Amino acid sequence: MFDRHVAEGRFIRRELIEACPGAPQLEYRMLFYTLPGSEWRVDAMLALLSESGAWSDDRERRFGELLGYESWQIDYWLTHGRSPADA
C-alpha cells in the first residue's frame, strides 16, 4: 500500500531479510517506513532491538521515542499500558 508513496518520495522504505536465529534455513523480513530525513530512526531501532539482555522500561522508553511518541504518552504506557486491566 505504501509503494506509491515511496515512489513519490513521501516515505523511505528499508527492507531487511535475515536468517532466523536457531533456524538458518528460515528467513524473516522486516520492513521499515520513515519520513524523508528520519532514516536514522531505522538504524537506531535496529541497534535497540539487537541489544542483549532483558527488555526494560528504559528500552521500552527508547522504543516509544523512536516511534515518535511524546514523553507523557510513554509514561502513561509504562504505568498503565501493560497492565492486565487495560488489555
N, C-alpha and C positions, 0 to 999 in steps of 0.2 A: 504494500500500500504506500510505502514511502518512496518508492523508486522515482516517481515523477518529481517529488520534492528534492531528492538528491540530484537528479538530472538538472533541475533548475537552480541548484546551488543554495536552496533554503536549509538543507540538512547535509551533514557529512556522515557517511556510513563507513564503519570499520567492521570487518568480519575476521574472526579468528577460528581456525579449525585445529583442534589438538587431540592427541590420543588420550583416552580415558585412563586415569591412574589405576593401575591394577588390572586393566584390560586393554592392552595396547592395540588389540585388533579392532577395537571400537573407537569411534571418534565422537566428539561433541563440538557443537558450533555455538559461538557467541556472536551476537550482533549488537553493535552499539551505534546509536544515532546521536549526534550532537549538533548544536547550532554552530555555524562557522565562527571560528575563534575560540571555541570551547573544546577543541580536540584534546587538550591537555587532561581533561577530566577522564578520558578513556584510559590513558596511561596511569593516572593516579588511582583509578578504580581497579585496574588490573594489579597494581602493586598492593593495594589494600587487600584484595581477595587472595593474593598469593602469600601474605604474611602467615608465618607459622603460629601455632598456639590457638587457644580457645578464643572464640568470638567474645568481645567485651563491649561494655557500654561505650567506651572510647571509640572502638572501631565502628560501632553502630552509629555514633555521632558523626564520624568522618564519612561514613556511607551516605547518611542523610544530607550532609553538606555537599557532597559531590553530586547528589541528585537535585540539588538546588533548594532544599527545604530551609526555612528560616530557623534560627536557634529556638524560638518558642515552640515551633512545631516539633522539633526534635526532642525538646524537653518533655513535651506532652507525650510523645510516643514512648520515650524511655520510662515515663512514670505510669502511663495508663494503657498504652497501645498493645502491650504484650500480655496483659492480664487476662485470665480466662473469662472474666466478667464482660470484657469488651469484645470477645471473639464472636 
